Every structure is written in C-alpha cells, then in structure tokens.
Amino acid sequence: MDCLFCKIVNGEIPSKKVYEDDLVYSFYDIEPQAPFHILIIPKKHITSALEIDDSNKDIVGHIFKVAAEIAKEHNIAEGGYRLVTNVGKDGGQTVGHMHFHMLGGRNLQWPPG
C-alpha cells in the first residue's frame, strides 16, 4: 500500500514520535498550526471516519483515551485542546488514512477555517 501514514507507522518514513501502543501511533505534525500540534493515527489502515464500522469502532474510543493521556502529559489538558479529524476533500483531508489532529497551547478560535 502506498500510504504515507502506513509508511510512518512501519518506520519507512521518519517521524518525531509522541506516543505508540499496539493500536495507535502519534507524532508531531510537520506543519504545526499551534504550539502543540500532533497527529494521532490508527496503526491499522482506515481511510477516513466514513470507514468506521463494528470491526474498528473501538479504535476511535481508544484514540480519545490516548489523547487525554497525551494532553495531561504535555500540560495542555487544563487549558484545553482541539481534537479533529477531516473527512474527504471538502473536509480538508489531505492524507487518505484516518488521523486526528490534536492542537493546543494557545486559544483556538472558532470557526477554524
């Protein structure tokens, strides 16, 4: 499979790891939009949130649990953070592997863009 994030998970492309377990991998975004900006991705290839079904739905809950742990560890939990996934071209998804952007460390405005 020619997926950028699968290659990162497999160690074929370097990344600055934040967190890893059997289900997810997290790393710093190469174009940060906030003082703290990471990506949290499932290790299993899921193209987008449109592919969430009974066979993989538990990964999303696990990602949110991991995000809370990362927020506490990186001291952004108290001030707050944003966790977002883009779906499809119009939703701003640029890599065809479901991923969650975690942004924090500053006041995040709404709407985002």
N, CA, C and O atoms as CSV, one atom per row, in Angstrom:
chain,resi,resn,atom,element,x,y,z
A,1,MET,N,N,0.852,-1.185,0.000
A,1,MET,CA,C,0.000,0.000,0.000
A,1,MET,C,C,0.892,1.240,0.000
A,1,MET,O,O,1.896,1.296,0.710
A,2,ASP,N,N,0.519,2.211,-0.788
A,2,ASP,CA,C,1.300,3.429,-0.903
A,2,ASP,C,C,0.680,4.539,-0.060
A,2,ASP,O,O,0.231,5.557,-0.588
A,3,CYS,N,N,0.661,4.333,1.250
A,3,CYS,CA,C,0.054,5.281,2.180
A,3,CYS,C,C,1.147,5.917,3.035
A,3,CYS,O,O,1.926,5.223,3.688
A,4,LEU,N,N,1.190,7.238,3.021
A,4,LEU,CA,C,2.190,7.979,3.780
A,4,LEU,C,C,2.190,7.581,5.257
A,4,LEU,O,O,3.247,7.312,5.827
A,5,PHE,N,N,1.007,7.543,5.876
A,5,PHE,CA,C,0.952,7.257,7.307
A,5,PHE,C,C,1.258,5.796,7.615
A,5,PHE,O,O,1.821,5.499,8.669
A,6,CYS,N,N,0.900,4.880,6.722
A,6,CYS,CA,C,1.289,3.478,6.921
A,6,CYS,C,C,2.812,3.364,6.885
A,6,CYS,O,O,3.395,2.599,7.653
A,7,LYS,N,N,3.451,4.113,6.004
A,7,LYS,CA,C,4.920,4.100,5.923
A,7,LYS,C,C,5.539,4.678,7.181
A,7,LYS,O,O,6.585,4.204,7.623
A,8,ILE,N,N,4.917,5.694,7.770
A,8,ILE,CA,C,5.410,6.254,9.027
A,8,ILE,C,C,5.279,5.214,10.139
A,8,ILE,O,O,6.219,5.010,10.907
A,9,VAL,N,N,4.127,4.560,10.231
A,9,VAL,CA,C,3.899,3.521,11.248
A,9,VAL,C,C,4.930,2.399,11.105
A,9,VAL,O,O,5.433,1.884,12.103
A,10,ASN,N,N,5.240,2.025,9.870
A,10,ASN,CA,C,6.187,0.936,9.608
A,10,ASN,C,C,7.646,1.358,9.716
A,10,ASN,O,O,8.536,0.526,9.543
A,11,GLY,N,N,7.912,2.633,9.999
A,11,GLY,CA,C,9.276,3.106,10.146
A,11,GLY,C,C,9.989,3.376,8.834
A,11,GLY,O,O,11.199,3.602,8.829
A,12,GLU,N,N,9.267,3.357,7.722
A,12,GLU,CA,C,9.875,3.624,6.420
A,12,GLU,C,C,10.120,5.110,6.201
A,12,GLU,O,O,11.006,5.492,5.436
A,13,ILE,N,N,9.339,5.945,6.871
A,13,ILE,CA,C,9.494,7.396,6.823
A,13,ILE,C,C,9.663,7.853,8.268
A,13,ILE,O,O,8.867,7.480,9.129
A,14,PRO,N,N,10.691,8.657,8.543
A,14,PRO,CA,C,10.917,9.092,9.921
A,14,PRO,C,C,9.845,10.067,10.420
A,14,PRO,O,O,9.244,10.814,9.647
A,15,SER,N,N,9.631,10.032,11.718
A,15,SER,CA,C,8.713,10.959,12.375
A,15,SER,C,C,9.210,11.171,13.797
A,15,SER,O,O,10.009,10.391,14.315
A,16,LYS,N,N,8.726,12.231,14.413
A,16,LYS,CA,C,9.077,12.517,15.804
A,16,LYS,C,C,7.938,11.977,16.678
A,16,LYS,O,O,6.913,12.629,16.872
A,17,LYS,N,N,8.153,10.774,17.194
A,17,LYS,CA,C,7.120,10.056,17.941
A,17,LYS,C,C,6.773,10.747,19.247
A,17,LYS,O,O,7.639,11.241,19.969
A,18,VAL,N,N,5.464,10.766,19.527
A,18,VAL,CA,C,4.933,11.260,20.796
A,18,VAL,C,C,4.455,10.088,21.644
A,18,VAL,O,O,4.687,10.047,22.852
A,19,TYR,N,N,3.778,9.128,20.994
A,19,TYR,CA,C,3.167,8.012,21.713
A,19,TYR,C,C,3.000,6.837,20.745
A,19,TYR,O,O,2.796,7.023,19.545
A,20,GLU,N,N,3.092,5.622,21.300
A,20,GLU,CA,C,2.834,4.437,20.499
A,20,GLU,C,C,2.372,3.305,21.398
A,20,GLU,O,O,2.906,3.098,22.488
A,21,ASP,N,N,1.367,2.574,20.923
A,21,ASP,CA,C,0.970,1.322,21.553
A,21,ASP,C,C,0.575,0.355,20.434
A,21,ASP,O,O,0.877,0.609,19.268
A,22,ASP,N,N,-0.086,-0.733,20.770
A,22,ASP,CA,C,-0.432,-1.736,19.754
A,22,ASP,C,C,-1.426,-1.225,18.715
A,22,ASP,O,O,-1.470,-1.736,17.596
A,23,LEU,N,N,-2.229,-0.214,19.081
A,23,LEU,CA,C,-3.305,0.238,18.198
A,23,LEU,C,C,-3.058,1.566,17.504
A,23,LEU,O,O,-3.514,1.778,16.381
A,24,VAL,N,N,-2.334,2.464,18.172
A,24,VAL,CA,C,-2.179,3.813,17.620
A,24,VAL,C,C,-0.724,4.271,17.641
A,24,VAL,O,O,0.115,3.747,18.372
A,25,TYR,N,N,-0.470,5.262,16.814
A,25,TYR,CA,C,0.835,5.913,16.741
A,25,TYR,C,C,0.566,7.410,16.698
A,25,TYR,O,O,-0.367,7.857,16.031
A,26,SER,N,N,1.375,8.181,17.406
A,26,SER,CA,C,1.214,9.622,17.448
A,26,SER,C,C,2.563,10.283,17.214
A,26,SER,O,O,3.592,9.825,17.711
A,27,PHE,N,N,2.538,11.369,16.448
A,27,PHE,CA,C,3.766,12.065,16.106
A,27,PHE,C,C,3.479,13.545,15.853
A,27,PHE,O,O,2.339,13.941,15.608
A,28,TYR,N,N,4.541,14.353,15.918
A,28,TYR,CA,C,4.406,15.790,15.710
A,28,TYR,C,C,4.093,16.094,14.241
A,28,TYR,O,O,4.669,15.496,13.333
A,29,ASP,N,N,3.172,17.032,14.032
A,29,ASP,CA,C,2.830,17.488,12.683
A,29,ASP,C,C,4.020,18.267,12.114
A,29,ASP,O,O,4.651,19.043,12.831
A,30,ILE,N,N,4.325,18.062,10.836
A,30,ILE,CA,C,5.474,18.739,10.234
A,30,ILE,C,C,5.165,20.194,9.873
A,30,ILE,O,O,6.082,20.963,9.582
A,31,GLU,N,N,3.884,20.582,9.888
A,31,GLU,CA,C,3.489,21.973,9.661
A,31,GLU,C,C,2.550,22.400,10.786
A,31,GLU,O,O,1.348,22.555,10.567
A,32,PRO,N,N,3.093,22.589,11.993
A,32,PRO,CA,C,2.239,22.858,13.153
A,32,PRO,C,C,1.439,24.155,13.018
A,32,PRO,O,O,1.938,25.178,12.551
A,33,GLN,N,N,0.180,24.068,13.445
A,33,GLN,CA,C,-0.729,25.206,13.424
A,33,GLN,C,C,-0.997,25.748,14.827
A,33,GLN,O,O,-1.825,26.643,15.001
A,34,ALA,N,N,-0.308,25.214,15.812
A,34,ALA,CA,C,-0.431,25.641,17.211
A,34,ALA,C,C,0.872,25.258,17.901
A,34,ALA,O,O,1.630,24.440,17.381
A,35,PRO,N,N,1.141,25.842,19.068
A,35,PRO,CA,C,2.370,25.479,19.777
A,35,PRO,C,C,2.503,23.974,20.018
A,35,PRO,O,O,3.610,23.435,20.003
A,36,PHE,N,N,1.380,23.301,20.240
A,36,PHE,CA,C,1.372,21.839,20.355
A,36,PHE,C,C,0.451,21.320,19.262
A,36,PHE,O,O,-0.753,21.574,19.290
A,37,HIS,N,N,1.009,20.595,18.302
A,37,HIS,CA,C,0.212,20.059,17.188
A,37,HIS,C,C,0.773,18.700,16.822
A,37,HIS,O,O,1.871,18.588,16.277
A,38,ILE,N,N,-0.001,17.664,17.133
A,38,ILE,CA,C,0.400,16.292,16.824
A,38,ILE,C,C,-0.703,15.620,16.020
A,38,ILE,O,O,-1.823,16.121,15.922
A,39,LEU,N,N,-0.361,14.483,15.454
A,39,LEU,CA,C,-1.335,13.629,14.790
A,39,LEU,C,C,-1.412,12.328,15.566
A,39,LEU,O,O,-0.397,11.806,16.029
A,40,ILE,N,N,-2.617,11.811,15.705
A,40,ILE,CA,C,-2.834,10.508,16.328
A,40,ILE,C,C,-3.526,9.650,15.268
A,40,ILE,O,O,-4.597,10.002,14.775
A,41,ILE,N,N,-2.900,8.520,14.922
A,41,ILE,CA,C,-3.427,7.701,13.839
A,41,ILE,C,C,-3.563,6.248,14.289
A,41,ILE,O,O,-2.786,5.771,15.115
A,42,PRO,N,N,-4.556,5.551,13.739
A,42,PRO,CA,C,-4.610,4.113,13.989
A,42,PRO,C,C,-3.498,3.434,13.198
A,42,PRO,O,O,-3.196,3.845,12.077
A,43,LYS,N,N,-2.895,2.415,13.763
A,43,LYS,CA,C,-1.876,1.663,13.030
A,43,LYS,C,C,-2.502,0.902,11.861
A,43,LYS,O,O,-1.892,0.757,10.802
A,44,LYS,N,N,-3.715,0.423,12.068
A,44,LYS,CA,C,-4.438,-0.260,11.003
A,44,LYS,C,C,-4.924,0.798,10.018
A,44,LYS,O,O,-5.437,1.840,10.426
A,45,HIS,N,N,-4.765,0.536,8.733
A,45,HIS,CA,C,-5.208,1.498,7.734
A,45,HIS,C,C,-6.733,1.585,7.703
A,45,HIS,O,O,-7.426,0.609,7.415
A,46,ILE,N,N,-7.227,2.769,8.005
A,46,ILE,CA,C,-8.642,3.120,7.863
A,46,ILE,C,C,-8.607,4.418,7.069
A,46,ILE,O,O,-8.003,5.393,7.517
A,47,THR,N,N,-9.232,4.451,5.916
A,47,THR,CA,C,-9.106,5.602,5.031
A,47,THR,C,C,-9.639,6.885,5.657
A,47,THR,O,O,-8.985,7.925,5.584
A,48,SER,N,N,-10.808,6.825,6.265
A,48,SER,CA,C,-11.381,8.008,6.920
A,48,SER,C,C,-12.452,7.555,7.895
A,48,SER,O,O,-12.725,6.362,8.025
A,49,ALA,N,N,-13.057,8.519,8.578
A,49,ALA,CA,C,-14.129,8.200,9.518
A,49,ALA,C,C,-15.320,7.555,8.820
A,49,ALA,O,O,-16.143,6.914,9.474
A,50,LEU,N,N,-15.424,7.713,7.517
A,50,LEU,CA,C,-16.501,7.053,6.772
A,50,LEU,C,C,-16.372,5.540,6.793
A,50,LEU,O,O,-17.348,4.837,6.530
A,51,GLU,N,N,-15.197,5.028,7.097
A,51,GLU,CA,C,-14.973,3.581,7.132
A,51,GLU,C,C,-15.108,2.980,8.528
A,51,GLU,O,O,-14.838,1.795,8.722
A,52,ILE,N,N,-15.519,3.780,9.488
A,52,ILE,CA,C,-15.691,3.236,10.836
A,52,ILE,C,C,-16.921,2.325,10.838
A,52,ILE,O,O,-18.006,2.719,10.411
A,53,ASP,N,N,-16.723,1.100,11.330
A,53,ASP,CA,C,-17.808,0.129,11.403
A,53,ASP,C,C,-17.620,-0.715,12.667
A,53,ASP,O,O,-16.767,-0.411,13.501
A,54,ASP,N,N,-18.409,-1.760,12.801
A,54,ASP,CA,C,-18.330,-2.588,14.007
A,54,ASP,C,C,-16.963,-3.242,14.193
A,54,ASP,O,O,-16.571,-3.543,15.320
A,55,SER,N,N,-16.241,-3.462,13.107
A,55,SER,CA,C,-14.944,-4.141,13.219
A,55,SER,C,C,-13.827,-3.223,13.720
A,55,SER,O,O,-12.800,-3.711,14.192
A,56,ASN,N,N,-14.011,-1.901,13.626
A,56,ASN,CA,C,-12.921,-0.997,14.005
A,56,ASN,C,C,-13.366,0.176,14.885
A,56,ASN,O,O,-12.569,1.071,15.166
A,57,LYS,N,N,-14.611,0.182,15.317
A,57,LYS,CA,C,-15.137,1.324,16.073
A,57,LYS,C,C,-14.429,1.557,17.404
A,57,LYS,O,O,-14.367,2.693,17.873
A,58,ASP,N,N,-13.899,0.515,18.012
A,58,ASP,CA,C,-13.241,0.673,19.310
A,58,ASP,C,C,-11.965,1.498,19.214
A,58,ASP,O,O,-11.536,2.082,20.210
A,59,ILE,N,N,-11.352,1.557,18.037
A,59,ILE,CA,C,-10.128,2.335,17.881
A,59,ILE,C,C,-10.386,3.815,18.134
A,59,ILE,O,O,-9.517,4.510,18.660
A,60,VAL,N,N,-11.567,4.309,17.768
A,60,VAL,CA,C,-11.858,5.727,17.954
A,60,VAL,C,C,-11.924,6.068,19.438
A,60,VAL,O,O,-11.378,7.088,19.860
A,61,GLY,N,N,-12.575,5.241,20.223
A,61,GLY,CA,C,-12.601,5.461,21.668
A,61,GLY,C,C,-11.207,5.406,22.252
A,61,GLY,O,O,-10.870,6.188,23.141
A,62,HIS,N,N,-10.399,4.492,21.762
A,62,HIS,CA,C,-9.022,4.381,22.243
A,62,HIS,C,C,-8.227,5.635,21.885
A,62,HIS,O,O,-7.425,6.107,22.692
A,63,ILE,N,N,-8.437,6.175,20.693
A,63,ILE,CA,C,-7.734,7.402,20.296
A,63,ILE,C,C,-8.086,8.545,21.241
A,63,ILE,O,O,-7.200,9.304,21.634
A,64,PHE,N,N,-9.355,8.686,21.614
A,64,PHE,CA,C,-9.746,9.750,22.533
A,64,PHE,C,C,-9.133,9.538,23.919
A,64,PHE,O,O,-8.757,10.504,24.582
A,65,LYS,N,N,-9.030,8.292,24.355
A,65,LYS,CA,C,-8.393,7.994,25.639
A,65,LYS,C,C,-6.911,8.364,25.595
A,65,LYS,O,O,-6.390,8.978,26.526
A,66,VAL,N,N,-6.245,7.992,24.524
A,66,VAL,CA,C,-4.829,8.318,24.352
A,66,VAL,C,C,-4.641,9.832,24.297
A,66,VAL,O,O,-3.694,10.361,24.879
A,67,ALA,N,N,-5.536,10.527,23.603
A,67,ALA,CA,C,-5.440,11.986,23.511
A,67,ALA,C,C,-5.498,12.628,24.896
A,67,ALA,O,O,-4.733,13.549,25.184
A,68,ALA,N,N,-6.386,12.155,25.739
A,68,ALA,CA,C,-6.494,12.695,27.098
A,68,ALA,C,C,-5.200,12.460,27.876
A,68,ALA,O,O,-4.754,13.340,28.612
A,69,GLU,N,N,-4.599,11.289,27.720
A,69,GLU,CA,C,-3.336,10.990,28.397
A,69,GLU,C,C,-2.219,11.900,27.885
A,69,GLU,O,O,-1.427,12.418,28.673
A,70,ILE,N,N,-2.155,12.091,26.572
A,70,ILE,CA,C,-1.136,12.955,25.981
A,70,ILE,C,C,-1.327,14.401,26.452
A,70,ILE,O,O,-0.353,15.085,26.767
A,71,ALA,N,N,-2.580,14.864,26.501
A,71,ALA,CA,C,-2.864,16.233,26.945
A,71,ALA,C,C,-2.357,16.467,28.367
A,71,ALA,O,O,-1.770,17.508,28.661
A,72,LYS,N,N,-2.587,15.501,29.236
A,72,LYS,CA,C,-2.116,15.626,30.615
A,72,LYS,C,C,-0.595,15.616,30.664
A,72,LYS,O,O,0.010,16.426,31.366
A,73,GLU,N,N,0.019,14.711,29.928
A,73,GLU,CA,C,1.475,14.579,29.917
A,73,GLU,C,C,2.173,15.817,29.365
A,73,GLU,O,O,3.280,16.147,29.790
A,74,HIS,N,N,1.533,16.504,28.421
A,74,HIS,CA,C,2.146,17.666,27.774
A,74,HIS,C,C,1.573,18.990,28.289
A,74,HIS,O,O,1.769,20.039,27.675
A,75,ASN,N,N,0.868,18.930,29.412
A,75,ASN,CA,C,0.380,20.107,30.124
A,75,ASN,C,C,-0.534,21.011,29.305
A,75,ASN,O,O,-0.467,22.235,29.423
A,76,ILE,N,N,-1.392,20.411,28.471
A,76,ILE,CA,C,-2.385,21.209,27.755
A,76,ILE,C,C,-3.808,20.839,28.172
A,76,ILE,O,O,-4.770,21.422,27.670
A,77,ALA,N,N,-3.950,19.884,29.079
A,77,ALA,CA,C,-5.278,19.418,29.483
A,77,ALA,C,C,-6.063,20.526,30.194
A,77,ALA,O,O,-7.244,20.729,29.913
A,78,GLU,N,N,-5.421,21.225,31.092
A,78,GLU,CA,C,-6.124,22.234,31.890
A,78,GLU,C,C,-6.608,23.391,31.029
A,78,GLU,O,O,-7.743,23.841,31.181
A,79,GLY,N,N,-5.766,23.877,30.131
A,79,GLY,CA,C,-6.152,24.993,29.268
A,79,GLY,C,C,-7.092,24.581,28.157
A,79,GLY,O,O,-7.877,25.393,27.668
A,80,GLY,N,N,-7.017,23.327,27.755
A,80,GLY,CA,C,-7.880,22.802,26.708
A,80,GLY,C,C,-7.134,22.581,25.403
A,80,GLY,O,O,-6.040,23.103,25.189
A,81,TYR,N,N,-7.747,21.805,24.551
A,81,TYR,CA,C,-7.153,21.459,23.265
A,81,TYR,C,C,-8.258,21.125,22.277
A,81,TYR,O,O,-9.421,20.977,22.653
A,82,ARG,N,N,-7.886,21.010,21.019
A,82,ARG,CA,C,-8.826,20.629,19.973
A,82,ARG,C,C,-8.376,19.306,19.382
A,82,ARG,O,O,-7.191,19.104,19.120
A,83,LEU,N,N,-9.331,18.402,19.172
A,83,LEU,CA,C,-9.072,17.110,18.543
A,83,LEU,C,C,-10.028,17.011,17.367
A,83,LEU,O,O,-11.245,17.006,17.550
A,84,VAL,N,N,-9.479,16.932,16.155
A,84,VAL,CA,C,-10.318,16.980,14.964
A,84,VAL,C,C,-9.832,15.990,13.916
A,84,VAL,O,O,-8.632,15.757,13.773
A,85,THR,N,N,-10.784,15.410,13.183
A,85,THR,CA,C,-10.455,14.584,12.033
A,85,THR,C,C,-11.170,15.161,10.822
A,85,THR,O,O,-12.350,15.504,10.897
A,86,ASN,N,N,-10.468,15.267,9.724
A,86,ASN,CA,C,-11.040,15.754,8.480
A,86,ASN,C,C,-11.471,14.548,7.646
A,86,ASN,O,O,-10.809,13.510,7.645
A,87,VAL,N,N,-12.592,14.701,6.936
A,87,VAL,CA,C,-13.116,13.598,6.123
A,87,VAL,C,C,-13.334,14.103,4.696
A,87,VAL,O,O,-14.128,15.013,4.458
A,88,GLY,N,N,-12.620,13.498,3.763
A,88,GLY,CA,C,-12.791,13.835,2.354
A,88,GLY,C,C,-12.181,15.161,1.955
A,88,GLY,O,O,-11.755,15.953,2.796
A,89,LYS,N,N,-12.150,15.383,0.655
A,89,LYS,CA,C,-11.525,16.576,0.084
A,89,LYS,C,C,-12.141,17.862,0.634
A,89,LYS,O,O,-11.416,18.751,1.080
A,90,ASP,N,N,-13.465,17.972,0.606
A,90,ASP,CA,C,-14.114,19.192,1.090
A,90,ASP,C,C,-13.947,19.379,2.595
A,90,ASP,O,O,-14.032,20.499,3.098
A,91,GLY,N,N,-13.711,18.287,3.310
A,91,GLY,CA,C,-13.476,18.370,4.749
A,91,GLY,C,C,-12.033,18.699,5.095
A,91,GLY,O,O,-11.701,18.884,6.266
A,92,GLY,N,N,-11.170,18.774,4.081
A,92,GLY,CA,C,-9.777,19.134,4.305
A,92,GLY,C,C,-8.843,17.957,4.499
A,92,GLY,O,O,-7.692,18.152,4.891
A,93,GLN,N,N,-9.304,16.732,4.237
A,93,GLN,CA,C,-8.438,15.566,4.405
A,93,GLN,C,C,-7.441,15.503,3.250
A,93,GLN,O,O,-7.833,15.436,2.085
A,94,THR,N,N,-6.143,15.526,3.583
A,94,THR,CA,C,-5.108,15.504,2.550
A,94,THR,C,C,-4.349,14.187,2.495
A,94,THR,O,O,-3.649,13.921,1.518
A,95,VAL,N,N,-4.476,13.354,3.533
A,95,VAL,CA,C,-3.854,12.030,3.548
A,95,VAL,C,C,-4.964,11.006,3.745
A,95,VAL,O,O,-5.761,11.123,4.676
A,96,GLY,N,N,-5.019,10.007,2.876
A,96,GLY,CA,C,-6.082,9.010,2.906
A,96,GLY,C,C,-5.877,7.936,3.953
A,96,GLY,O,O,-5.923,6.745,3.645
A,97,HIS,N,N,-5.652,8.350,5.183
A,97,HIS,CA,C,-5.519,7.454,6.339
A,97,HIS,C,C,-6.111,8.254,7.501
A,97,HIS,O,O,-5.633,9.344,7.815
A,98,MET,N,N,-7.147,7.715,8.134
A,98,MET,CA,C,-7.800,8.458,9.209
A,98,MET,C,C,-6.770,8.938,10.226
A,98,MET,O,O,-5.915,8.177,10.679
A,99,HIS,N,N,-6.870,10.205,10.570
A,99,HIS,CA,C,-5.966,10.767,11.564
A,99,HIS,C,C,-6.665,11.890,12.311
A,99,HIS,O,O,-7.563,12.550,11.787
A,100,PHE,N,N,-6.234,12.086,13.532
A,100,PHE,CA,C,-6.781,13.127,14.384
A,100,PHE,C,C,-5.684,14.143,14.662
A,100,PHE,O,O,-4.597,13.788,15.116
A,101,HIS,N,N,-5.979,15.409,14.386
A,101,HIS,CA,C,-5.082,16.494,14.744
A,101,HIS,C,C,-5.390,16.867,16.187
A,101,HIS,O,O,-6.552,17.042,16.553
A,102,MET,N,N,-4.357,16.986,16.998
A,102,MET,CA,C,-4.511,17.450,18.370
A,102,MET,C,C,-3.736,18.751,18.478
A,102,MET,O,O,-2.513,18.775,18.336
A,103,LEU,N,N,-4.464,19.834,18.730
A,103,LEU,CA,C,-3.862,21.164,18.792
A,103,LEU,C,C,-4.096,21.778,20.155
A,103,LEU,O,O,-5.182,21.650,20.720
A,104,GLY,N,N,-3.086,22.441,20.685
A,104,GLY,CA,C,-3.224,23.101,21.971
A,104,GLY,C,C,-2.083,24.067,22.201
A,104,GLY,O,O,-1.224,24.270,21.342
A,105,GLY,N,N,-2.096,24.654,23.378
A,105,GLY,CA,C,-1.025,25.571,23.738
A,105,GLY,C,C,-1.325,27.025,23.420
A,105,GLY,O,O,-0.485,27.894,23.656
A,106,ARG,N,N,-2.513,27.307,22.887
A,106,ARG,CA,C,-2.954,28.677,22.628
A,106,ARG,C,C,-4.475,28.673,22.542
A,106,ARG,O,O,-5.094,27.611,22.478
A,107,ASN,N,N,-5.075,29.859,22.541
A,107,ASN,CA,C,-6.507,29.980,22.374
A,107,ASN,C,C,-6.851,29.652,20.925
A,107,ASN,O,O,-6.355,30.304,20.006
A,108,LEU,N,N,-7.688,28.656,20.720
A,108,LEU,CA,C,-8.077,28.232,19.376
A,108,LEU,C,C,-9.411,28.871,19.008
A,108,LEU,O,O,-10.414,28.673,19.693
A,109,GLN,N,N,-9.413,29.620,17.947
A,109,GLN,CA,C,-10.602,30.359,17.522
A,109,GLN,C,C,-11.605,29.455,16.819
A,109,GLN,O,O,-11.270,28.357,16.373
A,110,TRP,N,N,-12.841,29.937,16.728
A,110,TRP,CA,C,-13.899,29.222,16.028
A,110,TRP,C,C,-14.654,30.199,15.166
A,110,TRP,O,O,-14.961,31.282,15.664
A,111,PRO,N,N,-14.977,29.927,13.942
A,111,PRO,CA,C,-14.736,28.669,13.247
A,111,PRO,C,C,-13.274,28.536,12.826
A,111,PRO,O,O,-12.575,29.536,12.664
A,112,PRO,N,N,-12.817,27.293,12.649
A,112,PRO,CA,C,-11.409,27.069,12.351
A,112,PRO,C,C,-10.990,27.453,10.935
A,112,PRO,O,O,-9.811,27.732,10.718
A,113,GLY,N,N,-11.897,27.479,9.965
A,113,GLY,CA,C,-11.470,27.852,8.614
A,113,GLY,C,C,-12.443,27.459,7.569
A,113,GLY,O,O,-12.213,27.710,6.386
